[in-house]
Amino acid sequence: DGEVIRLIVPPLTQERREEFVKLAKTKTEGVRIMIRQIRQEGVNKIRDQFTNKTITEDQKFNFEKEIQDETDKKIERADELLESKVVELTTV
């Protein structure tokens, strides 16, 4: 229509919706793994600093707790996004 391109996309079948849900779950698990890897890198840096005596033991425990709290928040957020996406995909 002049300057607009129109594409007709057929509605999703139940089978295709289930494939998308499975893909979303796989991608979310990948995100969880990346978050845990970042947490591990942070914890390793903190332990190195503690070993090198640049931070105290109390600081080490506080930093590790902060990292774990942030990790939990990010994983929870990823799970919330997955749940909303599953609801969106399964709603006809």
Secondary structure as UniProt FT lines:
FT   TURN            2..3
FT   HELIX           14..51
FT   TURN            52..53
FT   HELIX           57..90
//
